[in-house]
Amino acid sequence: MPDTLHHADDLHDLGLAFDLATLRARPTPAPRMERRGALKLLAGAGAGLVLAACGADDGTAASTTSTAGGVTATTSGSSGTSADAIPEETGGPYPGDGSNGPNVLVERGIVRQDITSSFGAYSGTAEGVPLAIDLTIVTAGTDQPLPGATVYLWHCDRDGGYSLYSSGLTEQNYLRGVQEADADGQLRFTSIFPGAYSGRWPHIHFEVFADLASATSGGAPLVTSQLALPEDACHLVYATGGYEQSVRNMTQTSLDSDNVFSDGYDRQVATVSGTVDGGMTASLTVGV
């Protein structure tokens, strides 16, 4: 389909000007000390808390091995033995969290593992290569799991459009969902592999909240960030039917030139395994 979903007027993830406007529109977040307190409670008594600064660092490319119809991707992360804090990133203009337009977080049905279909008053299913998204939420610097930490996750569809916002998708809310971490800090979403649209490297948005109640009642997230998908996995998926536009868009950017990941992405590139036919799994440990 024509690549018209993200024209210049969308101002998608275009830096400081948009971020300042979004911050002015967003409710005042909880003080940082309150967020630290919430993390300490989640990690358990005596667990050390390290909130690493989200400054720029050198990006490190993922090392991937491709096979016929599949990929095993080993992502090089932090050189340390413990997870560093995930960098803070823009939520973009299509968050659906009430900060810019609709708020899907207060809708009954948003807490779900399978996000491929719309829910509530809407119906429709996103087409694409199946993708499981496995996240492990830990305290940065200590790797202590954060049971009960809650993630709101969203991403574009195969054509690069965002539900609730893009033309033709304002009456869809698929590819958005909330999950609560288990005792090991782990959670999973079942989705489809997102497309690559003009100007951005293939990515997935997410917000981490202290708990489920905070996520679904207008609370402030502990962190907003983005997951990057490794290049070899993208090429395999985009060689299949329905992703034709993504092939061209992938030639126009790279992780090093992307306006979000260009300042360092070693903690954000997921490990991807699986096959196009059997489905793929993207895994990432998120330090907060």
N, C-alpha and C positions, 0 to 999 in steps of 0.2 A: 504494500500500500504506500502511497506517497508519504514522505517524511515531513508531515506538517503538524505533528502533535507537539513539537517543542520548538516553535518559532521564537524569534527574538523577544516578543512580548511576554513570553513565559518567565524570562529571567530566572531560569532554573539553576540553582546552586551557583549564582554568579557573584558571590563574595560579599564584601563589607556592606555595600549599599543595601542589598536585600536583607542581610542579616540584621542590620540596625533597624530597618523598618519592621522586621518580624519581632525583634526584641521589644520594640515600643508597643506592639499590638498584644504581646503575650502577657498573661498575668505575672505579677512579680514572683519570681521563684523563691523557694525556701532558702533561708540563709545557709551558707556553706557549712557552718558549724552544725546545723540541724541535719544536713545530709550526712556528714561524717558520723554523727551520733547514730543515725539509722543504719549505716554500714557496720558500725561496731556491734550493734545489737544483732544484726543478721549473721555476722561472722562468729558470734558467741563470745562469752566472757573470756577475757585474756587474749583474744586474738589481736595481733598487731594490725594497725591500719596504715597503709601507705597510699596517699593520694598523689600519684606522680604527676608532674606538670605535663600538659599536653602540648609541648613545644615541637618545633620542626625537628626531624631527624632524617638521616639518609634512608631512602627506600631500598629494599632488597628484593629482587625479583624472585618469584616462586620457581622452584625446580620441578619440572613435570616430566612424566613419562607417558607417552601415548601408546595405545594399543588399538587394534582394529575395532572401531565402534565404542571404545571406552577410554578412560583416562585414570591414571593414578597420579595425583598431584601432591607433592610434598612441599609445603609452604615453609620457607625459612622465616622464623619469627625472631623474637628478641634473643640476643646472644646470652642473656642470663638464664638461670635455671627457673626463675619465677616469672609469672606473667606480669608485664608492665601494664600500666593503665592504658586503656583504649583511648586514642585521641578523640577529643570533642570535635564534632563536625556539624555542619548545618543540616537541619531537617528538610531543607528545600521548600519549595512553594506548595507542595502537595502532601502535607503531613497527615491531614485528617484527624488531628488531635485537638482541634479547637483553637489553635494558635493562628491559623490562617483559613478561615471558613469552617467547614463542617467538623463535627466532633464525633467520630465513630466510636470512641472509647466509652461513651455512656450508653451505647446501644446494647440491648440484650442480644446475646449471641456472639459478641466480639471475642469472648474467651473460648478459643477453639484451637485445635491442632491443625486441622485441614483447612487451609485458607484459599483453596483453588476456586471455590464457588462463593457467590454473594449470599447474604443471609438477611433475615428480617423481611422488610418490605420489598427487597430486591431479589431477582433471580438471574442466573447466568453463571457460566463457568469459563474460566480462563484456559485457553488451549496452549499446549507447549510440552516440552520434554519434562517429565516428572523430576522434581528436586526436593529432597529432604534437607532441611536446614537445622543442624545440630549446634546448639550453643551451650557452653559451660561458663557460668558466671562465678567469678572468684574475686576475692579481695586482692587488689594489686600488690605485688611484692611479697605476699605470703602464700598465695595459691589456696587459701582457705575457701572452700565452697560457700556460696551464699544461698542456702535453702530459703525458698520463699521469695527471692528476688524475682521480679516480673518483667518480661520483655514485651513491648509492643513493636511489631515488625511489619514493614510494608515495602512493596517494590512495584515496578512497572510490569506490564504484561508483555507478551511476545512481540507486540507491535510498538512498544515504547510508551504506551499510554498508562495513565494513573486513574484508577477508579475514583469516583466522586468529583473529579476535576476535568479530565481530558474530554475533548469533543466525542460524543457518542457513549461516554462512560459515566456521565453524571448520575445515572440511575443504576449504577453497579457499586458494590463495596467489596468486591473480591480482592485477594492478594493483600489482605490486612487482617491481623489477628493478635491476640494476647495469649501468652503462656506463662505459667508460674514454674519456677525451678524446683526440682525435687531435692531430696536430702543431700545429693551430691552436686547441687548447683546446675544440673543439666535439664535441658528442655529441647523439644523438637517441634518444628513446623513442617507440614507437608504442603508443597507448593509446586510451581513450575519454574523452569529456568528463565529468568528475565531477559528481555531483549536488550540490545545496545542501541540507544538513540543518539542523535547527533549532538556532539559536544561533550559526552560523558562516557567514561569507562563503565562497563557493566558492574552494577552495584546493588546492594540491598540496604535499606534504611532500618534503623532500630533505635528505640529508647529503652533504657533500663530504669525501672522504678524500684523503690525499696520493698514494696509488697504489692499484692493484687489490689488491695483497697485503694492505694495511691494511684495505681494505673487507671482504675475505672471510676475515679471520683474527682478528676481534675487536679490531681497532685502534680508537683514538679518532678520531672525525671532526674535521676542521679547523673545520667550522662546521655547525650544524643550522639550517635556515631553512624558509620557506614561500613559495611563489609564489601570487600572487593573480590571479584571472581577471577581465578587465574586464567591466563591467556589460552593455554592449550585446551582447557575445558570449554571455553567460549567458542573456539574454532570448531571443535567437534560438534557442539550443539547447533551452531549457526549454519553448519553444512546440511542440516535437515530442513524439510519443508516447513514453511511458515516463518522462518527467520531470515529470509532473503535480505531484507532491509538492514538487518544487523551486520551482515557481511561487509557492506559498504561503510557503515558507520564505524566499524572497528578499525578501518584503515585510516580514520581521521584523528585518532587519539591514541594515547598510551597511558600507562600508569604514571609515567614520569611527567607527562604533559597535562594530565587531568587536573582540573581546577580544584579538586578536593584532595586527591591522593598525592599530588606532586610534591608536597612537603614531607613525605615519608609515609610508608604504607606497610612496613614490616609486621606490624601488629594487627593488620586489617585484611590481609589476603587469606582467604579460607583455604583449607585443604579439601580438595574435591576428589572423590573416587566414584567408581561405578561406570555404567555404560549408557549410551543414548537409548538403546532398546529396553534395558532393564531399569532405568532410572539412575539418578546420580544423588550423591550426598555431599553437602558442603558443611564442613566442621570448623569451628573457631572457638578458642578460649578467650573470654572477654574479661579483662581485669578492670575493676571499678574501685 
